[in-house]
Amino acid sequence: MRTVEDIIALLGGPEAAASHCGVGTEAIRKWRQARAIPAKHWPAVLSATGLSLSDLPGTPGETLKTEPTMASADTPPDGATGCLVLADGTIIWGRGFGAETSAVGEVCFNTGMTGYQETLTDPSYAGQIITFTFPHIGNVGTNIEDLESVTPAARGLIVRQDVTEPANYRSTKHLNGWLVSHGIAGLAGVDTRALTVLIRDGGAPNGVISHRADGKFDIAALKAQAAGWPGLEGMDLAKEVTCRQSFAWNETEWAWSTGFGQQTAPTHKVVAVDYGAKRNILRCLASAGCDVVVVPATATAEEILAHKPDGVFLSNGPGDPAATGEYAVPAIQGVMASQVPVFGICLGHQLLALSLGAKTFKLPRGHRGANQPVKDLTTGKVEITSQNHGFAVDPKTLPDTAKVTHVSLFDGTNEGIAATDRPAFSVQYHPEASPGPTDSHYLFHRFVEMMAASKAGRA
Ligand SMILES: NC(=O)CC[C@H](N)C(=O)O
């Protein structure tokens, strides 16, 4: 490994080093002071000097050998057993874990500090590789209760620190073994802050995550795969993650001493259309007094109404809402025509908006995490919410018969709507939390009150 002074000399002195790396001389002074070259300058230094990654003095406390990161060299640095190859050819090296496999998807980031297992099993993450900004992922292991679906939909995960031994009484399996059993690759040792900044500034890129214990990667093939993937826009993934047959759901939310319960005295019958529903949404409905029947995403209005529901719930789900146009919108319009109350969450919110004639669009970087502030315009209250969406409703395209009820206090985008001429409302975020705060549970009660009022009106 060379010293900072060696490298500055190789680059032709401080002024020349600054101009080679496109930085000011102040940055070079900081390198000298810290006796380290920050990772973001490594690619420029490597290309100007012809040195290899293991020659560079990195951030103190980090060993380059074990922290391969944003360098774009095609040859893996020593110890690299995994990589993320982006559609523009950028390569991020790291240590592979989980299954030895490769998968292509959109690379997004999630800022949640808890609940990685719920996140990995949220069907809305189909087609996505998740960068966790929280560094300690895997430290509470995995268990069979915190699953939001039986099969994880996420295509891969990227983390800062290596996964440690689980330290939690609920853990039944190491995250590594759990990922192996589900065929999912992980990548550790990545500068996830730098990757998150890349996503924030440039939008969520498409990429391939690859894990090989022998460290031998066919980079040309991975680059071609990443560049050839069409992206989430226009992609209908709800059809892939929905249930194949209808089923009844009566399990209620988890409680500290008793675990999950059963709804034995429901007051309202709800048909939940499964576009990729998280289990905890179904539990919240059951806990609020609903007898739930889950039906596949492609169920028609007639099939839904044949259950004689007091209300219809439209679930969350993956992919582009506009791509479900041929089956979801006609079914929802048919349901709304019957005046049955409708409540939608996330993809369900976007589909309700499309059914009312509004439009959706792709957000540049999406909202994913458990700390997203939202204002309920109907009460003036602010709630901290759990979110996971890459598309959003354009409120300017809403008809006169719908109003905006919730907005994001991060970027002002739409977070909720309600029809003004019929009982239908929806939110873009995840009131069931899991993981995240439970501030928004009141929405399940709003839905129940809406069903009760509708029944009273019909009586
Ligand atoms: N959680 C969801 O339902 C996500 C909805 C949609 N797939 C989006 O990314 O916006």
PDBQT file of the ligand as one rigid body, heavy atoms in Angstrom, charges set to zero:
ROOT
HETATM    1  N1  LIG A 501     -45.862  -0.687  -1.740  1.00  0.00    +0.000 N 
HETATM    2  C1  LIG A 501     -46.531  -0.575  -2.876  1.00  0.00    +0.000 C 
HETATM    3  O1  LIG A 501     -47.684  -0.960  -2.978  1.00  0.00    +0.000 OA
HETATM    4  C2  LIG A 501     -45.765  -0.028  -4.045  1.00  0.00    +0.000 C 
HETATM    5  C3  LIG A 501     -46.633   0.444  -5.179  1.00  0.00    +0.000 C 
HETATM    6  C4  LIG A 501     -45.877   0.600  -6.481  1.00  0.00    +0.000 C 
HETATM    7  N2  LIG A 501     -45.316  -0.653  -6.903  1.00  0.00    +0.000 N 
HETATM    8  C5  LIG A 501     -44.808   1.671  -6.342  1.00  0.00    +0.000 C 
HETATM    9  O2  LIG A 501     -43.640   1.360  -6.323  1.00  0.00    +0.000 OA
HETATM   10  O3  LIG A 501     -45.123   2.837  -6.244  1.00  0.00    +0.000 OA
ENDROOT
TORSDOF 0
